[in-house]
């Protein structure tokens, strides 16, 4: 009984994750207004945990609070995309290079199997999102620099929403998924070889390609 209780995710965390995922997958689109009262009714809670969740999401750059009402989902421009990817190109290759020196073999194999399963089966958004999240988190989650980890995490959340919005409207959506997965496999291979420099180059190449895909799909 105690073990099961400890494993239960607190309601505030469940609410945060569900609203965050709805924003990242563009269920709530840029410019949409979400109301506190409506969310409270949806989740069957008071307004307090909803306000706390919206504050957390505002700190992540995903929305802007509207006093006494709710929040508006942050819109983005091509300039926002360029600025976000500029930060990614600076930070993520470096973090990937650090990770290449660590013992993460089991995680590499697990994610590699997930990526290959996406390539070998019908597209499913949830699996694609999970694999993408796991791969990118692997690049920084184990490094010692807490500030670097938190900064990359925040930027990654912002970029995910831009990416998925762009990918969802891309005419060659299936080709995009194939390209992304192939680039992910290349990064994993470089990590497996424990070659820091090669990992940095592979991560940078992936981010540069991602920027091009995102900008192209938002024309």
Secondary structure, 3 states (H helix, E strand, C coil): CHHHHHHCCCHHHHHHHHHHHHHHCCCCCCCCEEEHHHHHHHHCCCHHHHHHHHHHHHHCCCEEEECCCEEEECCCCHHHHHHHHHHHHHHHHHHHHHHHCCCCHHHHHHHHHHHHHHHHCCCCHHHHHHHHHHHHHHCCCCCCCHHHHHHHHHHHHHHHHHHHHHHHHCCCHHHHHHHHHHHHHHHHHHHHCCCHHHHHHHHHHHHHHHHHHHHHHCC
